[in-house]
């Protein structure tokens, strides 16, 4: 009898691992496809600040102005090339609307203003006679840079440098006399103001240097 029960216990012990393996397989469901991991939530772009909205509106105005000038370009090759630049500008602007980057904004601002100046110069009627006192204002007199925008300041100062060079050449061609001496003295003041603007750009300094340029006959911006 004792031997019988010992044999039964041995059989049960031998079968137990098999039952455990079967139960484990039933619980884990062999062959069933793995459940996919939940999808990650899409990244939400941070909302633009009021200051960023303001600078983007100003950038939109610059791009719109460039777009309007593009329509005046009649030379096909130049029109196509400029339009390709403008398309890239617009793509970058769209990206800034969702992911604002101050550095990229300033770079784009400078490129848009520089391209506008290049096209405006190309569209200007060629001059075959010396500049007269009542000539149309130069591009520099149309700019209104914001001291808070490094791109606008950089573009404006570049245009100012070109205007100063043109004015210096005009004054240099004048005959010696009191008028030429006065103009040279005024140019010295303009150059000092330009240097100061390079160190610390202010709206008042910009207005002052433009006024001095306009007061130099025969300057481009003379009234």
C-alpha positions as CSV (number, residue, x, y, z in Angstrom):
1,X,0.0,0.0,0.0
2,X,2.8,2.3,0.9
3,X,4.5,1.5,-2.3
4,X,1.2,2.3,-4.2
5,X,0.9,5.8,-2.8
6,X,4.6,6.5,-3.3
7,X,4.1,5.6,-7.0
8,X,1.1,7.9,-7.3
9,X,2.9,10.8,-5.8
10,X,5.8,10.2,-8.2
11,X,3.5,10.2,-11.2
12,X,1.8,13.4,-10.0
13,X,5.2,15.1,-9.5
14,X,6.3,14.1,-13.0
15,X,3.1,15.5,-14.5
16,X,3.2,18.8,-12.6
17,X,5.8,20.6,-14.7
18,X,3.8,19.8,-17.8
19,X,0.6,21.2,-16.3
20,X,2.5,24.4,-15.3
21,X,3.9,24.8,-18.8
22,X,0.5,24.3,-20.4
23,X,-1.1,26.8,-18.0
24,X,1.6,29.3,-18.8
25,X,1.2,28.9,-22.5
26,X,-2.6,29.4,-22.2
27,X,-2.1,32.5,-20.2
28,X,0.4,34.1,-22.5
29,X,-1.4,33.1,-25.7
30,X,1.5,31.9,-27.9
31,X,1.3,33.0,-31.5
32,X,-0.9,36.1,-30.9
33,X,0.4,39.3,-32.4
34,X,1.9,41.8,-29.9
35,X,-0.2,44.8,-29.0
36,X,1.2,48.0,-30.7
37,X,2.5,50.7,-28.4
38,X,0.2,53.7,-28.1
39,X,1.1,56.5,-30.5
40,X,3.0,59.4,-29.2
41,X,1.0,62.6,-28.9
42,X,1.9,65.1,-31.7
43,X,4.2,67.9,-30.5
44,X,2.4,71.2,-30.0
45,X,4.1,74.3,-31.2
46,X,4.4,77.0,-28.5
47,X,2.1,79.9,-29.0
48,X,3.7,83.1,-30.4
49,X,4.3,86.0,-28.1
50,X,2.7,89.4,-28.9
51,X,6.2,90.6,-29.8
52,X,6.8,87.8,-32.2
53,X,3.4,88.3,-33.8
54,X,4.3,92.0,-34.3
55,X,7.7,91.3,-36.0
56,X,6.1,88.7,-38.2
57,X,3.5,91.2,-39.4
58,X,6.3,93.6,-40.2
59,X,8.1,90.8,-42.1
60,X,4.9,90.0,-44.0
61,X,4.7,93.7,-45.1
62,X,8.3,93.6,-46.4
63,X,7.6,90.4,-48.3
64,X,4.4,91.9,-49.8
65,X,6.3,94.9,-50.9
66,X,8.9,92.7,-52.5
67,X,6.1,90.7,-54.2
68,X,4.7,93.9,-55.7
69,X,8.1,95.0,-57.1
70,X,8.5,91.5,-58.6
71,X,5.5,92.2,-60.8
72,X,7.4,95.1,-62.4
73,X,10.3,93.0,-63.5
74,X,9.9,92.5,-67.3
75,X,13.1,90.7,-68.0
76,X,12.1,87.0,-68.0
77,X,15.4,85.5,-66.6
78,X,15.6,88.1,-63.8
79,X,11.9,87.6,-63.0
80,X,12.3,83.8,-62.7
81,X,15.4,84.1,-60.6
82,X,13.9,86.7,-58.2
83,X,10.7,84.7,-57.9
84,X,12.7,81.6,-56.8
85,X,14.3,83.7,-54.1
86,X,10.9,85.0,-53.0
87,X,9.4,81.5,-52.9
88,X,12.2,80.5,-50.5
89,X,11.5,83.6,-48.4
90,X,7.9,82.7,-48.1
91,X,8.6,79.1,-47.1
92,X,11.0,80.3,-44.4
93,X,8.3,82.8,-43.2
94,X,5.8,80.0,-43.0
95,X,8.2,78.0,-40.8
96,X,8.7,80.9,-38.5
97,X,4.9,81.1,-38.0
98,X,5.0,77.6,-36.3
99,X,8.5,77.5,-34.9
100,X,9.8,81.0,-34.3
101,X,13.5,81.5,-34.3
102,X,14.8,85.1,-33.8
103,X,18.1,84.4,-35.6
104,X,16.4,83.0,-38.7
105,X,13.9,85.9,-38.6
106,X,16.7,88.5,-38.6
107,X,18.5,86.7,-41.4
108,X,15.3,86.5,-43.5
109,X,14.5,90.2,-42.7
110,X,17.9,91.3,-44.0
111,X,17.7,89.2,-47.1
112,X,14.2,90.5,-48.0
113,X,15.2,94.1,-47.6
114,X,18.5,93.6,-49.5
115,X,16.6,91.9,-52.4
116,X,14.1,94.8,-52.4
117,X,16.9,97.3,-52.7
118,X,18.5,95.3,-55.6
119,X,15.3,95.1,-57.5
120,X,14.5,98.8,-56.9
121,X,18.0,99.8,-58.2
122,X,17.5,97.6,-61.3
123,X,14.1,99.2,-62.0
124,X,15.4,102.7,-61.6
125,X,15.7,104.6,-64.8
126,X,19.3,104.9,-66.0
127,X,20.7,108.4,-65.5
128,X,22.5,110.0,-68.5
129,X,22.7,113.5,-66.9
130,X,24.2,114.7,-63.6
131,X,21.9,114.4,-60.6
132,X,20.0,117.6,-60.1
133,X,18.7,119.1,-56.8
134,X,15.1,117.9,-57.4
135,X,15.9,114.3,-58.2
136,X,13.8,111.5,-56.7
137,X,14.8,110.4,-53.1
138,X,17.3,107.5,-52.8
139,X,16.3,104.2,-51.4
140,X,17.8,105.1,-48.0
141,X,15.2,107.8,-47.5
142,X,12.4,105.3,-47.8
143,X,13.7,103.1,-45.0
144,X,12.4,103.3,-41.5
145,X,14.5,100.8,-39.5
146,X,13.5,99.7,-36.0
147,X,16.3,99.9,-33.4
148,X,15.1,96.6,-32.0
149,X,15.6,94.8,-35.3
150,X,19.3,93.9,-36.0
151,X,18.4,92.9,-39.6
152,X,16.7,96.3,-40.3
153,X,19.5,98.2,-38.8
154,X,22.1,96.3,-40.8
155,X,20.3,96.8,-44.1
156,X,19.7,100.5,-43.4
157,X,23.3,101.3,-42.5
158,X,24.4,99.5,-45.7
159,X,22.1,101.7,-47.7
160,X,23.3,104.8,-45.8
161,X,27.0,104.0,-46.6
162,X,26.2,103.8,-50.3
163,X,24.3,107.1,-50.2
164,X,27.2,108.8,-48.4
165,X,29.7,107.5,-51.0
166,X,27.5,108.9,-53.8
167,X,27.2,112.2,-52.0
168,X,31.0,112.4,-51.4
169,X,31.5,111.9,-55.2
170,X,29.1,114.6,-56.0
171,X,30.6,117.1,-53.6
172,X,34.1,116.2,-54.9
173,X,33.1,117.3,-58.4
174,X,32.1,120.8,-57.3
175,X,34.4,123.7,-57.9
176,X,36.3,125.1,-54.9
177,X,34.5,127.8,-53.0
178,X,32.4,128.5,-49.8
179,X,29.6,126.1,-50.9
180,X,32.0,123.2,-51.4
181,X,33.7,123.9,-48.1
182,X,30.4,124.0,-46.3
183,X,29.4,120.7,-47.9
184,X,32.6,119.0,-46.9
185,X,32.0,120.2,-43.3
186,X,28.5,118.8,-43.4
187,X,29.9,115.5,-44.8
188,X,32.2,115.3,-41.8
189,X,29.2,115.6,-39.5
190,X,27.4,112.9,-41.4
191,X,30.3,110.5,-41.2
192,X,30.5,111.1,-37.4
193,X,26.8,110.4,-37.0
194,X,27.1,107.3,-39.2
195,X,29.9,106.0,-36.9
196,X,27.8,106.7,-33.8
197,X,24.9,104.8,-35.3
198,X,27.1,101.8,-35.9
199,X,27.9,101.8,-32.2
200,X,24.5,102.6,-30.9
201,X,21.6,102.8,-33.4
202,X,18.8,105.2,-32.4
203,X,15.8,106.5,-34.2
204,X,16.8,110.1,-33.5
205,X,20.3,109.6,-34.9
206,X,18.8,108.0,-38.1
207,X,16.5,110.9,-38.7
208,X,19.3,113.4,-38.1
209,X,21.7,111.8,-40.6
210,X,19.0,111.6,-43.3
211,X,18.2,115.3,-42.7
212,X,21.9,116.2,-43.1
213,X,22.1,114.2,-46.3
214,X,19.0,115.9,-47.7
215,X,20.5,119.3,-46.9
216,X,23.6,118.6,-49.1
217,X,23.1,120.0,-52.6
218,X,23.1,118.3,-55.0
219,X,22.1,115.3,-53.0
220,X,19.7,112.6,-54.2
221,X,17.2,113.3,-51.5
222,X,17.0,117.1,-51.8
223,X,13.4,118.4,-51.8
